[in-house]
Amino acid sequence: MALNDPNWGKRGNEGPPDLDELWRRLNQKLGSIFGGKGGGNVPQGPSARQMGGGFGLLMIMVLLVWLASGFYIVDEGQRGVVLRFGKFLETNQPGPRWHLPWPVESVEIVNVSEVRTVEVGYRNSVRTKVPNESMMLTDV
């Protein structure tokens, strides 16, 4: 077999499929799946009913994702403070919880087991006294 043979590498008379034919077949299959007419070669756009159904499905998916974003977990040693439009609503104990997603409600997770200290009058030891801070005002 010579390198300039036009049938070299081909099985029988089969060649690569025509791109237009592949596109036509794909459109026919998609049309038959989504309720279109699978017949003619004239490409048809989706009907208004199909567009409305697709838009409705998209809106339902967006709503479900928005509602799912309200799940949160409060760890042990923490509390969840739920705010509705910025006003205190409730305090939650540890565990999995759900709240109405943003912008209706928000949750602040507060660590209540942490010890917080403020050193007033000295820094880290009694030897490093800060006289201005160690003064105390009293009234008799």
Contacts in CASP RR format, 6 or more apart in sequence:
PFRMAT RR
TARGET T0000
AUTHOR 0000-0000-0000
METHOD contacts of the structure
MODEL  1
MALNDPNWGKRGNEGPPDLDELWRRLNQKLGSIFGGKGGGNVPQGPSARQ
MGGGFGLLMIMVLLVWLASGFYIVDEGQRGVVLRFGKFLETNQPGPRWHL
PWPVESVEIVNVSEVRTVEVGYRNSVRTKVPNESMMLTDV
1 8 0 8 1.000
2 8 0 8 1.000
24 41 0 8 1.000
27 43 0 8 1.000
28 38 0 8 1.000
28 39 0 8 1.000
28 40 0 8 1.000
31 37 0 8 1.000
31 38 0 8 1.000
32 38 0 8 1.000
34 46 0 8 1.000
34 50 0 8 1.000
35 50 0 8 1.000
36 44 0 8 1.000
36 47 0 8 1.000
36 50 0 8 1.000
37 44 0 8 1.000
66 101 0 8 1.000
67 101 0 8 1.000
69 101 0 8 1.000
69 102 0 8 1.000
70 98 0 8 1.000
70 99 0 8 1.000
70 100 0 8 1.000
70 101 0 8 1.000
71 96 0 8 1.000
71 97 0 8 1.000
71 98 0 8 1.000
72 96 0 8 1.000
72 97 0 8 1.000
72 98 0 8 1.000
72 99 0 8 1.000
72 107 0 8 1.000
72 109 0 8 1.000
73 95 0 8 1.000
73 96 0 8 1.000
73 97 0 8 1.000
74 80 0 8 1.000
74 92 0 8 1.000
74 93 0 8 1.000
74 94 0 8 1.000
74 95 0 8 1.000
74 97 0 8 1.000
74 109 0 8 1.000
75 94 0 8 1.000
75 95 0 8 1.000
75 109 0 8 1.000
76 94 0 8 1.000
77 94 0 8 1.000
77 111 0 8 1.000
77 112 0 8 1.000
77 113 0 8 1.000
78 94 0 8 1.000
78 109 0 8 1.000
78 110 0 8 1.000
78 111 0 8 1.000
78 112 0 8 1.000
78 113 0 8 1.000
79 91 0 8 1.000
79 92 0 8 1.000
79 93 0 8 1.000
79 94 0 8 1.000
79 109 0 8 1.000
79 110 0 8 1.000
79 112 0 8 1.000
80 91 0 8 1.000
80 92 0 8 1.000
80 97 0 8 1.000
80 107 0 8 1.000
80 108 0 8 1.000
80 109 0 8 1.000
80 110 0 8 1.000
81 88 0 8 1.000
81 90 0 8 1.000
81 91 0 8 1.000
81 92 0 8 1.000
81 107 0 8 1.000
81 108 0 8 1.000
81 109 0 8 1.000
81 110 0 8 1.000
82 88 0 8 1.000
82 89 0 8 1.000
82 90 0 8 1.000
82 91 0 8 1.000
82 92 0 8 1.000
82 99 0 8 1.000
82 105 0 8 1.000
82 106 0 8 1.000
82 107 0 8 1.000
83 89 0 8 1.000
83 105 0 8 1.000
83 106 0 8 1.000
83 107 0 8 1.000
83 108 0 8 1.000
84 100 0 8 1.000
84 104 0 8 1.000
84 105 0 8 1.000
85 103 0 8 1.000
85 104 0 8 1.000
85 105 0 8 1.000
86 106 0 8 1.000
89 105 0 8 1.000
92 107 0 8 1.000
97 107 0 8 1.000
99 105 0 8 1.000
99 106 0 8 1.000
99 107 0 8 1.000
120 133 0 8 1.000
120 134 0 8 1.000
121 129 0 8 1.000
121 130 0 8 1.000
121 133 0 8 1.000
121 134 0 8 1.000
122 128 0 8 1.000
122 129 0 8 1.000
122 130 0 8 1.000
122 133 0 8 1.000
122 134 0 8 1.000
123 130 0 8 1.000
END
